Amino acid sequence: MGSTIRHITFDCAPPYEPYELARFWGQVLDLPVDADDSPGDDEVGLDTPAGQVTLLFVRVPEAKTLKNRVHLDLEPGRSREEEVERVLALGGVIVDDRRKPNGRGWVVFADPNTSNYQF
């Protein structure tokens, strides 16, 4: 049997805090921050249902210097337009809006640490 994915890990360089980014993503995904994690921790994860991959946010000393090579494609549990408005209210920033009048396309957001995701 091969390996399985345990975490998708996001590096958090100053001034960004792992706990704050985990809270943001927890709100986007409607998942709580792991009860064992606290503000100031170097590693903070989301509490996901058993068997699901979780997001892990890890403090690193160096800033990102190149384009992200990983992004998340999300499928909202409500209309895309409602989800776009909700994520904007949580602090997400639209980086690229590729929505088409026929309902196709996507929106690329940046989170508070500029990790891109789209739906």
N, C-alpha and C positions, 0 to 999 in steps of 0.2 A: 504494500500500500504506500502511496506517495504521501508527501506532506500535505497538510491542510492550512488554510489561511486562518491565523488566530486574530490578528489585528491589521487594520490599515492605519499606518502611523504617519502623523503629521509633525514635522519639526516646527518648533515655536521659538523663534529668535527674539531677543529683546527689541522692542519694548513689549512684545506680546506675551501673554501669560497662558500656560497650558489650561488652567482651570477656566479662565474666561472664554477661551476658544471652545473648550468642551461644553460649556454652558450654552454658547451660541448654537453649536451643532446639535446639542440635545434638544433645544427648542425647535430647530428646523425639522429634526427627525422624530420629535415627540418621544424622546428617551431621556431618562434621568442620568445625571452624572453618578458614577459609581459611589456608593455610600462610604467606601473606605478612602476616597480622595477628598482633598481639601485645598482651599486657596493657598498658593505658595508651593504646592507639591511640584516636583520635577516631572512627574508622569501622572496624567489624569485620563481616565477612560470613561466611556459611556457604559451604562448598565444595559446590556442587550439580552433578549431572551436566549435561553440555552440553545446552543447549536448555531447561533448567528455570529457572523464576524462583527467585531466592535471597532469603533474608531478610538485610537489612542493618540494623545497629544503629549509630546515630549519636549522638554526644554533643551535647546542647543545654544552654544555661544555665538555661532556665526550666522550672519544674515544670508538669505537666499541670494544667489548671484545669477542664476539662469532660470529659464522657463520651467514651470512645474511639468513633470512628466506623468503625473497622475491627476485625474479629476474624477468626480463622482457624477454619474448620470442618475438623476432622481426622477421617480414617477410620483407625482403628488396624489394624495388621497382626496383631493377636492379639485375644482377646475384649475387649469393652469393659471388663469388670470388671478384667481383668488390666492393661489400659492405665491405668485409673484408679489402681490401686494403684502402678503404676510411676511415673506422673507425680507422685503424692503423695510417693513416696520421693525423687524428684529435687528436691523443694522447691515444687512447685505447690500452690496452695491452692484448695479448692472454694469457689466463690462462690455457686453455685446448683445444686442437684441436682434435675433434672427427669426422672430415670429412673422408668419405670412398671413395675409387676409383669409386664406382658406383653412386656418387653424393648424397648419403644419409648422415646422420649425422649432426653435428653442430659444431660451434666454440663458446667457452665461452671466453668472454672478461671481463676485469676489467676496469672501468672508472677511472678517476684521483682520485676518493675517494674509489676505490676498491669495488664498488657495482657491482656485476656480472650481466651480461646479455648475451643472446645467440641467434643465428640465424643460 
